Amino acid sequence: MPVDFRQVSLSIPSGTGRRMIESSVTFGSRVNRAVVVLNGFKLDFANEDHHINLLEADTDISTIVGNTVRLRIEADYADKNFDDPYTGYVTATVIADVA
């Protein structure tokens, strides 16, 4: 069971509400199964200082087709009234059992 990994960093564009960003990584051979783990993230309000009410970052595998793994990053960052734009990035690692 050879194991390989790929790292990905995804920008979270400025806006409000839950953000869902999709991406993919390609391995050198067929992927039998894979997991994605969150390495880190940075989310911050695009304007003045606020009191944080909600902070979420999540990673999921969408599909595996051949040697390509599609993944989804979801993020949400808000103060008490949920109306201020935020921006940032999320980094993740895809670990795959490859043929």
Biopython code that builds the backbone (N, CA, C, O; Angstrom):
import numpy as np
from Bio.PDB.StructureBuilder import StructureBuilder

atoms = [
    (1, "MET", "N", (0.836, -1.176, 0.000)),
    (1, "MET", "CA", (0.000, 0.000, 0.000)),
    (1, "MET", "C", (0.890, 1.251, 0.000)),
    (1, "MET", "O", (1.169, 1.799, 1.066)),
    (2, "PRO", "N", (1.336, 1.709, -1.168)),
    (2, "PRO", "CA", (2.107, 2.947, -1.230)),
    (2, "PRO", "C", (1.241, 4.159, -0.869)),
    (2, "PRO", "O", (0.078, 4.253, -1.261)),
    (3, "VAL", "N", (1.825, 5.057, -0.134)),
    (3, "VAL", "CA", (1.122, 6.268, 0.291)),
    (3, "VAL", "C", (1.834, 7.480, -0.297)),
    (3, "VAL", "O", (3.063, 7.547, -0.313)),
    (4, "ASP", "N", (1.052, 8.428, -0.777)),
    (4, "ASP", "CA", (1.588, 9.673, -1.328)),
    (4, "ASP", "C", (0.740, 10.813, -0.786)),
    (4, "ASP", "O", (-0.358, 10.584, -0.278)),
    (5, "PHE", "N", (1.234, 12.024, -0.889)),
    (5, "PHE", "CA", (0.448, 13.155, -0.408)),
    (5, "PHE", "C", (0.693, 14.376, -1.273)),
    (5, "PHE", "O", (1.727, 14.496, -1.931)),
    (6, "ARG", "N", (-0.284, 15.285, -1.259)),
    (6, "ARG", "CA", (-0.203, 16.570, -1.958)),
    (6, "ARG", "C", (-0.757, 17.638, -1.027)),
    (6, "ARG", "O", (-1.745, 17.423, -0.325)),
    (7, "GLN", "N", (-0.099, 18.792, -1.036)),
    (7, "GLN", "CA", (-0.583, 19.922, -0.244)),
    (7, "GLN", "C", (-1.266, 20.928, -1.156)),
    (7, "GLN", "O", (-0.894, 21.077, -2.320)),
    (8, "VAL", "N", (-2.255, 21.609, -0.625)),
    (8, "VAL", "CA", (-2.993, 22.609, -1.381)),
    (8, "VAL", "C", (-3.297, 23.792, -0.464)),
    (8, "VAL", "O", (-3.592, 23.613, 0.718)),
    (9, "SER", "N", (-3.221, 24.992, -1.016)),
    (9, "SER", "CA", (-3.587, 26.208, -0.295)),
    (9, "SER", "C", (-4.648, 26.919, -1.122)),
    (9, "SER", "O", (-4.432, 27.212, -2.298)),
    (10, "LEU", "N", (-5.782, 27.192, -0.513)),
    (10, "LEU", "CA", (-6.899, 27.801, -1.217)),
    (10, "LEU", "C", (-7.244, 29.147, -0.613)),
    (10, "LEU", "O", (-7.416, 29.268, 0.599)),
    (11, "SER", "N", (-7.343, 30.149, -1.454)),
    (11, "SER", "CA", (-7.741, 31.482, -1.012)),
    (11, "SER", "C", (-9.241, 31.537, -0.796)),
    (11, "SER", "O", (-10.014, 30.983, -1.577)),
    (12, "ILE", "N", (-9.642, 32.202, 0.259)),
    (12, "ILE", "CA", (-11.052, 32.454, 0.528)),
    (12, "ILE", "C", (-11.328, 33.881, 0.075)),
    (12, "ILE", "O", (-10.842, 34.825, 0.697)),
    (13, "PRO", "N", (-12.101, 34.058, -0.997)),
    (13, "PRO", "CA", (-12.356, 35.415, -1.489)),
    (13, "PRO", "C", (-13.197, 36.217, -0.499)),
    (13, "PRO", "O", (-13.971, 35.654, 0.276)),
    (14, "SER", "N", (-13.035, 37.513, -0.536)),
    (14, "SER", "CA", (-13.762, 38.397, 0.378)),
    (14, "SER", "C", (-15.266, 38.272, 0.180)),
    (14, "SER", "O", (-15.751, 38.266, -0.951)),
    (15, "GLY", "N", (-15.990, 38.174, 1.267)),
    (15, "GLY", "CA", (-17.442, 38.091, 1.229)),
    (15, "GLY", "C", (-17.977, 37.724, 2.596)),
    (15, "GLY", "O", (-17.219, 37.621, 3.560)),
    (16, "THR", "N", (-19.284, 37.526, 2.682)),
    (16, "THR", "CA", (-19.920, 37.160, 3.940)),
    (16, "THR", "C", (-20.528, 35.765, 3.810)),
    (16, "THR", "O", (-20.750, 35.272, 2.704)),
    (17, "GLY", "N", (-20.788, 35.148, 4.940)),
    (17, "GLY", "CA", (-21.451, 33.848, 4.952)),
    (17, "GLY", "C", (-20.506, 32.688, 4.715)),
    (17, "GLY", "O", (-19.304, 32.861, 4.514)),
    (18, "ARG", "N", (-21.093, 31.492, 4.746)),
    (18, "ARG", "CA", (-20.329, 30.258, 4.555)),
    (18, "ARG", "C", (-19.783, 30.223, 3.134)),
    (18, "ARG", "O", (-20.528, 30.434, 2.177)),
    (19, "ARG", "N", (-18.485, 29.957, 2.989)),
    (19, "ARG", "CA", (-17.827, 29.910, 1.684)),
    (19, "ARG", "C", (-17.438, 28.476, 1.402)),
    (19, "ARG", "O", (-16.903, 27.799, 2.280)),
    (20, "MET", "N", (-17.698, 27.996, 0.190)),
    (20, "MET", "CA", (-17.315, 26.656, -0.218)),
    (20, "MET", "C", (-16.423, 26.777, -1.450)),
    (20, "MET", "O", (-16.847, 27.294, -2.484)),
    (21, "ILE", "N", (-15.189, 26.301, -1.333)),
    (21, "ILE", "CA", (-14.200, 26.370, -2.404)),
    (21, "ILE", "C", (-13.847, 24.942, -2.791)),
    (21, "ILE", "O", (-13.541, 24.125, -1.922)),
    (22, "GLU", "N", (-13.886, 24.627, -4.090)),
    (22, "GLU", "CA", (-13.514, 23.295, -4.559)),
    (22, "GLU", "C", (-12.189, 23.358, -5.301)),
    (22, "GLU", "O", (-11.865, 24.360, -5.938)),
    (23, "SER", "N", (-11.427, 22.275, -5.209)),
    (23, "SER", "CA", (-10.137, 22.186, -5.875)),
    (23, "SER", "C", (-9.857, 20.717, -6.159)),
    (23, "SER", "O", (-10.654, 19.847, -5.808)),
    (24, "SER", "N", (-8.734, 20.449, -6.790)),
    (24, "SER", "CA", (-8.340, 19.060, -7.027)),
    (24, "SER", "C", (-6.827, 18.945, -6.965)),
    (24, "SER", "O", (-6.101, 19.921, -7.154)),
    (25, "VAL", "N", (-6.372, 17.731, -6.696)),
    (25, "VAL", "CA", (-4.948, 17.403, -6.731)),
    (25, "VAL", "C", (-4.795, 16.147, -7.562)),
    (25, "VAL", "O", (-5.678, 15.289, -7.582)),
    (26, "THR", "N", (-3.658, 16.043, -8.255)),
    (26, "THR", "CA", (-3.402, 14.906, -9.128)),
    (26, "THR", "C", (-2.164, 14.160, -8.650)),
    (26, "THR", "O", (-1.131, 14.759, -8.354)),
    (27, "PHE", "N", (-2.293, 12.844, -8.584)),
    (27, "PHE", "CA", (-1.194, 11.986, -8.168)),
    (27, "PHE", "C", (-0.596, 11.308, -9.397)),
    (27, "PHE", "O", (-1.184, 11.353, -10.478)),
    (28, "GLY", "N", (0.567, 10.682, -9.238)),
    (28, "GLY", "CA", (1.263, 10.052, -10.346)),
    (28, "GLY", "C", (0.690, 8.709, -10.759)),
    (28, "GLY", "O", (1.075, 8.174, -11.798)),
    (29, "SER", "N", (-0.224, 8.147, -9.967)),
    (29, "SER", "CA", (-0.853, 6.871, -10.309)),
    (29, "SER", "C", (-2.266, 6.845, -9.724)),
    (29, "SER", "O", (-2.684, 7.763, -9.018)),
    (30, "ARG", "N", (-2.985, 5.773, -10.037)),
    (30, "ARG", "CA", (-4.385, 5.656, -9.606)),
    (30, "ARG", "C", (-4.503, 5.727, -8.086)),
    (30, "ARG", "O", (-3.704, 5.137, -7.358)),
    (31, "VAL", "N", (-5.516, 6.460, -7.620)),
    (31, "VAL", "CA", (-5.787, 6.606, -6.190)),
    (31, "VAL", "C", (-6.856, 5.600, -5.790)),
    (31, "VAL", "O", (-7.956, 5.599, -6.343)),
    (32, "ASN", "N", (-6.527, 4.740, -4.823)),
    (32, "ASN", "CA", (-7.490, 3.755, -4.312)),
    (32, "ASN", "C", (-8.424, 4.372, -3.288)),
    (32, "ASN", "O", (-9.626, 4.109, -3.303)),
    (33, "ARG", "N", (-7.888, 5.179, -2.413)),
    (33, "ARG", "CA", (-8.669, 5.898, -1.399)),
    (33, "ARG", "C", (-7.832, 7.066, -0.901)),
    (33, "ARG", "O", (-6.612, 7.083, -1.066)),
    (34, "ALA", "N", (-8.492, 8.035, -0.296)),
    (34, "ALA", "CA", (-7.781, 9.240, 0.151)),
    (34, "ALA", "C", (-8.515, 9.893, 1.311)),
    (34, "ALA", "O", (-9.716, 9.702, 1.504)),
    (35, "VAL", "N", (-7.763, 10.665, 2.072)),
    (35, "VAL", "CA", (-8.325, 11.515, 3.124)),
    (35, "VAL", "C", (-7.710, 12.896, 2.960)),
    (35, "VAL", "O", (-6.628, 13.040, 2.391)),
    (36, "VAL", "N", (-8.396, 13.893, 3.454)),
    (36, "VAL", "CA", (-7.858, 15.246, 3.449)),
    (36, "VAL", "C", (-7.845, 15.743, 4.892)),
    (36, "VAL", "O", (-8.807, 15.553, 5.636)),
    (37, "VAL", "N", (-6.741, 16.382, 5.274)),
    (37, "VAL", "CA", (-6.598, 16.916, 6.628)),
    (37, "VAL", "C", (-6.314, 18.411, 6.554)),
    (37, "VAL", "O", (-5.621, 18.884, 5.653)),
    (38, "LEU", "N", (-6.849, 19.126, 7.493)),
    (38, "LEU", "CA", (-6.664, 20.572, 7.582)),
    (38, "LEU", "C", (-5.295, 20.851, 8.189)),
    (38, "LEU", "O", (-4.989, 20.386, 9.287)),
    (39, "ASN", "N", (-4.466, 21.618, 7.465)),
    (39, "ASN", "CA", (-3.152, 22.013, 8.008)),
    (39, "ASN", "C", (-3.276, 23.283, 8.830)),
    (39, "ASN", "O", (-2.733, 23.380, 9.930)),
    (40, "GLY", "N", (-3.991, 24.248, 8.291)),
    (40, "GLY", "CA", (-4.123, 25.514, 8.985)),
    (40, "GLY", "C", (-4.995, 26.461, 8.185)),
    (40, "GLY", "O", (-5.426, 26.152, 7.073)),
    (41, "PHE", "N", (-5.243, 27.601, 8.761)),
    (41, "PHE", "CA", (-6.065, 28.593, 8.086)),
    (41, "PHE", "C", (-5.821, 29.963, 8.689)),
    (41, "PHE", "O", (-5.333, 30.093, 9.812)),
    (42, "LYS", "N", (-6.167, 30.968, 7.927)),
    (42, "LYS", "CA", (-6.160, 32.343, 8.416)),
    (42, "LYS", "C", (-7.401, 33.012, 7.842)),
    (42, "LYS", "O", (-7.542, 33.139, 6.625)),
    (43, "LEU", "N", (-8.284, 33.431, 8.709)),
    (43, "LEU", "CA", (-9.474, 34.164, 8.312)),
    (43, "LEU", "C", (-9.476, 35.468, 9.088)),
    (43, "LEU", "O", (-9.166, 35.481, 10.279)),
    (44, "ASP", "N", (-9.820, 36.563, 8.430)),
    (44, "ASP", "CA", (-9.842, 37.856, 9.104)),
    (44, "ASP", "C", (-10.859, 38.753, 8.420)),
    (44, "ASP", "O", (-11.109, 38.629, 7.221)),
    (45, "PHE", "N", (-11.436, 39.647, 9.186)),
    (45, "PHE", "CA", (-12.377, 40.600, 8.623)),
    (45, "PHE", "C", (-11.665, 41.526, 7.650)),
    (45, "PHE", "O", (-10.519, 41.917, 7.874)),
    (46, "ALA", "N", (-12.351, 41.872, 6.571)),
    (46, "ALA", "CA", (-11.782, 42.726, 5.534)),
    (46, "ALA", "C", (-11.724, 44.192, 5.961)),
    (46, "ALA", "O", (-10.985, 44.976, 5.367)),
    (47, "ASN", "N", (-12.492, 44.569, 6.983)),
    (47, "ASN", "CA", (-12.477, 45.950, 7.469)),
    (47, "ASN", "C", (-12.212, 45.961, 8.969)),
    (47, "ASN", "O", (-11.534, 45.066, 9.474)),
    (48, "GLU", "N", (-12.715, 46.925, 9.675)),
    (48, "GLU", "CA", (-12.384, 47.180, 11.076)),
    (48, "GLU", "C", (-12.452, 45.961, 12.000)),
    (48, "GLU", "O", (-12.865, 44.873, 11.598)),
    (49, "ASP", "N", (-12.038, 46.175, 13.238)),
    (49, "ASP", "CA", (-11.993, 45.135, 14.261)),
    (49, "ASP", "C", (-13.407, 44.748, 14.704)),
    (49, "ASP", "O", (-14.267, 45.615, 14.861)),
    (50, "HIS", "N", (-13.648, 43.447, 14.907)),
    (50, "HIS", "CA", (-14.942, 42.938, 15.333)),
    (50, "HIS", "C", (-14.735, 41.869, 16.402)),
    (50, "HIS", "O", (-13.647, 41.311, 16.541)),
    (51, "HIS", "N", (-15.791, 41.599, 17.145)),
    (51, "HIS", "CA", (-15.771, 40.488, 18.096)),
    (51, "HIS", "C", (-16.241, 39.234, 17.360)),
    (51, "HIS", "O", (-17.328, 39.223, 16.781)),
    (52, "ILE", "N", (-15.442, 38.203, 17.380)),
    (52, "ILE", "CA", (-15.738, 36.984, 16.624)),
    (52, "ILE", "C", (-16.838, 36.194, 17.323)),
    (52, "ILE", "O", (-16.771, 35.941, 18.526)),
    (53, "ASN", "N", (-17.846, 35.810, 16.553)),
    (53, "ASN", "CA", (-18.957, 35.009, 17.063)),
    (53, "ASN", "C", (-18.922, 33.584, 16.503)),
    (53, "ASN", "O", (-19.378, 32.649, 17.161)),
    (54, "LEU", "N", (-18.382, 33.416, 15.289)),
    (54, "LEU", "CA", (-18.359, 32.124, 14.629)),
    (54, "LEU", "C", (-17.051, 31.953, 13.871)),
    (54, "LEU", "O", (-16.618, 32.857, 13.157)),
    (55, "LEU", "N", (-16.423, 30.789, 14.026)),
    (55, "LEU", "CA", (-15.200, 30.459, 13.297)),
    (55, "LEU", "C", (-15.254, 28.983, 12.931)),
    (55, "LEU", "O", (-15.252, 28.122, 13.811)),
    (56, "GLU", "N", (-15.304, 28.682, 11.615)),
    (56, "GLU", "CA", (-15.345, 27.303, 11.157)),
    (56, "GLU", "C", (-14.440, 27.120, 9.949)),
    (56, "GLU", "O", (-14.339, 28.004, 9.099)),
    (57, "ALA", "N", (-13.786, 25.972, 9.880)),
    (57, "ALA", "CA", (-13.032, 25.560, 8.693)),
    (57, "ALA", "C", (-13.151, 24.049, 8.609)),
    (57, "ALA", "O", (-12.925, 23.351, 9.598)),
    (58, "ASP", "N", (-13.507, 23.535, 7.428)),
    (58, "ASP", "CA", (-13.774, 22.123, 7.261)),
    (58, "ASP", "C", (-13.212, 21.655, 5.924)),
    (58, "ASP", "O", (-13.164, 22.428, 4.968)),
    (59, "THR", "N", (-12.786, 20.392, 5.850)),
    (59, "THR", "CA", (-12.276, 19.804, 4.604)),
    (59, "THR", "C", (-12.988, 18.483, 4.343)),
    (59, "THR", "O", (-13.296, 17.739, 5.274)),
    (60, "ASP", "N", (-13.244, 18.198, 3.073)),
    (60, "ASP", "CA", (-13.882, 16.944, 2.684)),
    (60, "ASP", "C", (-13.365, 16.510, 1.321)),
    (60, "ASP", "O", (-12.984, 17.348, 0.503)),
    (61, "ILE", "N", (-13.348, 15.201, 1.072)),
    (61, "ILE", "CA", (-13.082, 14.659, -0.258)),
    (61, "ILE", "C", (-14.418, 14.647, -0.998)),
    (61, "ILE", "O", (-15.413, 14.146, -0.474)),
    (62, "SER", "N", (-14.445, 15.197, -2.213)),
    (62, "SER", "CA", (-15.668, 15.163, -3.026)),
    (62, "SER", "C", (-15.730, 13.871, -3.825)),
    (62, "SER", "O", (-16.679, 13.099, -3.690)),
    (63, "THR", "N", (-14.708, 13.630, -4.667)),
    (63, "THR", "CA", (-14.672, 12.428, -5.494)),
    (63, "THR", "C", (-13.230, 12.018, -5.747)),
    (63, "THR", "O", (-12.299, 12.810, -5.600)),
    (64, "ILE", "N", (-13.074, 10.762, -6.132)),
    (64, "ILE", "CA", (-11.787, 10.234, -6.587)),
    (64, "ILE", "C", (-12.049, 9.603, -7.949)),
    (64, "ILE", "O", (-12.866, 8.692, -8.078)),
    (65, "VAL", "N", (-11.343, 10.100, -8.966)),
    (65, "VAL", "CA", (-11.477, 9.545, -10.316)),
    (65, "VAL", "C", (-10.070, 9.324, -10.865)),
    (65, "VAL", "O", (-9.340, 10.277, -11.137)),
    (66, "GLY", "N", (-9.702, 8.052, -11.025)),
    (66, "GLY", "CA", (-8.369, 7.734, -11.538)),
    (66, "GLY", "C", (-7.287, 8.215, -10.592)),
    (66, "GLY", "O", (-7.188, 7.749, -9.457)),
    (67, "ASN", "N", (-6.473, 9.156, -11.068)),
    (67, "ASN", "CA", (-5.397, 9.687, -10.216)),
    (67, "ASN", "C", (-5.701, 11.093, -9.696)),
    (67, "ASN", "O", (-4.810, 11.774, -9.189)),
    (68, "THR", "N", (-6.957, 11.528, -9.822)),
    (68, "THR", "CA", (-7.352, 12.870, -9.373)),
    (68, "THR", "C", (-8.305, 12.799, -8.187)),
    (68, "THR", "O", (-9.282, 12.050, -8.193)),
    (69, "VAL", "N", (-7.997, 13.600, -7.170)),
    (69, "VAL", "CA", (-8.850, 13.704, -5.983)),
    (69, "VAL", "C", (-9.417, 15.115, -5.942)),
    (69, "VAL", "O", (-8.673, 16.096, -5.913)),
    (70, "ARG", "N", (-10.738, 15.206, -5.941)),
    (70, "ARG", "CA", (-11.407, 16.503, -5.802)),
    (70, "ARG", "C", (-11.749, 16.701, -4.333)),
    (70, "ARG", "O", (-12.233, 15.787, -3.665)),
    (71, "LEU", "N", (-11.489, 17.916, -3.838)),
    (71, "LEU", "CA", (-11.756, 18.216, -2.444)),
    (71, "LEU", "C", (-12.529, 19.514, -2.307)),
    (71, "LEU", "O", (-12.569, 20.342, -3.217)),
    (72, "ARG", "N", (-13.135, 19.665, -1.152)),
    (72, "ARG", "CA", (-13.929, 20.846, -0.856)),
    (72, "ARG", "C", (-13.496, 21.419, 0.487)),
    (72, "ARG", "O", (-13.345, 20.692, 1.469)),
    (73, "ILE", "N", (-13.300, 22.728, 0.515)),
    (73, "ILE", "CA", (-12.993, 23.455, 1.740)),
    (73, "ILE", "C", (-14.196, 24.340, 2.048)),
    (73, "ILE", "O", (-14.696, 25.036, 1.164)),
    (74, "GLU", "N", (-14.657, 24.318, 3.281)),
    (74, "GLU", "CA", (-15.730, 25.209, 3.698)),
    (74, "GLU", "C", (-15.232, 26.049, 4.861)),
    (74, "GLU", "O", (-14.540, 25.554, 5.751)),
    (75, "ALA", "N", (-15.592, 27.330, 4.844)),
    (75, "ALA", "CA", (-15.166, 28.231, 5.902)),
    (75, "ALA", "C", (-16.280, 29.218, 6.219)),
    (75, "ALA", "O", (-17.062, 29.597, 5.347)),
    (76, "ASP", "N", (-16.337, 29.622, 7.468)),
    (76, "ASP", "CA", (-17.279, 30.659, 7.888)),
    (76, "ASP", "C", (-16.639, 31.434, 9.033)),
    (76, "ASP", "O", (-15.990, 30.856, 9.906)),
    (77, "TYR", "N", (-16.828, 32.731, 9.017)),
    (77, "TYR", "CA", (-16.207, 33.620, 10.004)),
    (77, "TYR", "C", (-17.155, 34.799, 10.168)),
    (77, "TYR", "O", (-17.474, 35.475, 9.190)),
    (78, "ALA", "N", (-17.606, 35.055, 11.380)),
    (78, "ALA", "CA", (-18.620, 36.106, 11.532)),
    (78, "ALA", "C", (-18.603, 36.715, 12.919)),
    (78, "ALA", "O", (-18.162, 36.106, 13.893)),
    (79, "ASP", "N", (-19.106, 37.954, 12.970)),
    (79, "ASP", "CA", (-19.355, 38.593, 14.252)),
    (79, "ASP", "C", (-20.820, 38.353, 14.619)),
    (79, "ASP", "O", (-21.482, 37.525, 13.991)),
    (80, "LYS", "N", (-21.338, 39.066, 15.627)),
    (80, "LYS", "CA", (-22.683, 38.755, 16.127)),
    (80, "LYS", "C", (-23.813, 39.008, 15.136)),
    (80, "LYS", "O", (-24.869, 38.386, 15.248)),
    (81, "ASN", "N", (-23.619, 39.913, 14.159)),
    (81, "ASN", "CA", (-24.700, 40.172, 13.201)),
    (81, "ASN", "C", (-24.433, 39.569, 11.813)),
    (81, "ASN", "O", (-25.242, 39.763, 10.906)),
    (82, "PHE", "N", (-23.334, 38.852, 11.627)),
    (82, "PHE", "CA", (-23.040, 38.069, 10.417)),
    (82, "PHE", "C", (-23.058, 38.892, 9.125)),
    (82, "PHE", "O", (-23.383, 38.351, 8.069)),
    (83, "ASP", "N", (-22.721, 40.177, 9.180)),
    (83, "ASP", "CA", (-22.848, 41.002, 7.970)),
    (83, "ASP", "C", (-21.542, 41.628, 7.490)),
    (83, "ASP", "O", (-21.561, 42.465, 6.587)),
    (84, "ASP", "N", (-20.417, 41.245, 8.070)),
    (84, "ASP", "CA", (-19.139, 41.855, 7.695)),
    (84, "ASP", "C", (-18.312, 40.898, 6.831)),
    (84, "ASP", "O", (-18.202, 39.715, 7.151)),
    (85, "PRO", "N", (-17.730, 41.405, 5.736)),
    (85, "PRO", "CA", (-16.941, 40.543, 4.856)),
    (85, "PRO", "C", (-15.639, 40.086, 5.513)),
    (85, "PRO", "O", (-15.020, 40.814, 6.289)),
    (86, "TYR", "N", (-15.249, 38.863, 5.176)),
    (86, "TYR", "CA", (-13.971, 38.318, 5.635)),
    (86, "TYR", "C", (-13.240, 37.726, 4.447)),
    (86, "TYR", "O", (-13.828, 37.510, 3.387)),
    (87, "THR", "N", (-11.959, 37.466, 4.628)),
    (87, "THR", "CA", (-11.124, 36.873, 3.597)),
    (87, "THR", "C", (-10.056, 36.028, 4.280)),
    (87, "THR", "O", (-9.930, 36.063, 5.504)),
    (88, "GLY", "N", (-9.294, 35.276, 3.513)),
    (88, "GLY", "CA", (-8.226, 34.494, 4.111)),
    (88, "GLY", "C", (-7.804, 33.337, 3.229)),
    (88, "GLY", "O", (-7.945, 33.384, 2.007)),
    (89, "TYR", "N", (-7.279, 32.288, 3.870)),
    (89, "TYR", "CA", (-6.858, 31.091, 3.151)),
    (89, "TYR", "C", (-6.979, 29.875, 4.056)),
    (89, "TYR", "O", (-7.026, 29.997, 5.280)),
    (90, "VAL", "N", (-7.029, 28.705, 3.439)),
    (90, "VAL", "CA", (-7.038, 27.428, 4.137)),
    (90, "VAL", "C", (-6.004, 26.538, 3.462)),
    (90, "VAL", "O", (-5.956, 26.468, 2.234)),
    (91, "THR", "N", (-5.178, 25.859, 4.246)),
    (91, "THR", "CA", (-4.221, 24.898, 3.691)),
    (91, "THR", "C", (-4.593, 23.493, 4.158)),
    (91, "THR", "O", (-5.012, 23.290, 5.298)),
    (92, "ALA", "N", (-4.431, 22.527, 3.249)),
    (92, "ALA", "CA", (-4.803, 21.150, 3.563)),
    (92, "ALA", "C", (-3.810, 20.210, 2.888)),
    (92, "ALA", "O", (-3.090, 20.590, 1.965)),
    (93, "THR", "N", (-3.794, 18.966, 3.379)),
    (93, "THR", "CA", (-2.983, 17.908, 2.777)),
    (93, "THR", "C", (-3.897, 16.737, 2.426)),
    (93, "THR", "O", (-4.691, 16.281, 3.248)),
    (94, "VAL", "N", (-3.767, 16.264, 1.195)),
    (94, "VAL", "CA", (-4.485, 15.075, 0.743)),
    (94, "VAL", "C", (-3.503, 13.904, 0.844)),
    (94, "VAL", "O", (-2.423, 13.937, 0.253)),
    (95, "ILE", "N", (-3.884, 12.884, 1.590)),
    (95, "ILE", "CA", (-3.066, 11.682, 1.756)),
    (95, "ILE", "C", (-3.788, 10.548, 1.029)),
    (95, "ILE", "O", (-4.961, 10.280, 1.286)),
    (96, "ALA", "N", (-3.071, 9.885, 0.117)),
    (96, "ALA", "CA", (-3.717, 8.891, -0.735)),
    (96, "ALA", "C", (-2.994, 7.555, -0.717)),
    (96, "ALA", "O", (-1.766, 7.490, -0.658)),
    (97, "ASP", "N", (-3.782, 6.500, -0.769)),
    (97, "ASP", "CA", (-3.300, 5.147, -1.021)),
    (97, "ASP", "C", (-3.297, 5.025, -2.538)),
    (97, "ASP", "O", (-4.356, 5.022, -3.166)),
    (98, "VAL", "N", (-2.114, 4.924, -3.127)),
    (98, "VAL", "CA", (-1.989, 4.908, -4.596)),
    (98, "VAL", "C", (-1.547, 3.532, -5.095)),
    (98, "VAL", "O", (-0.925, 2.758, -4.368)),
    (99, "ALA", "N", (-1.886, 3.249, -6.356)),
    (99, "ALA", "CA", (-1.533, 1.954, -6.961)),
    (99, "ALA", "C", (-0.082, 1.931, -7.372)),
    (99, "ALA", "O", (0.395, 0.926, -7.898)),
]
sb = StructureBuilder()
sb.init_structure("model")
sb.init_model(0)
sb.init_chain("A")
sb.init_seg("    ")
for serial, (resi, resn, name, xyz) in enumerate(atoms, 1):
    if name == "N":
        sb.init_residue(resn, " ", resi, " ")
    sb.init_atom(name, np.array(xyz, "f"), 0.0, 1.0, " ", f" {name:<3s}", serial, name[0])
structure = sb.get_structure()
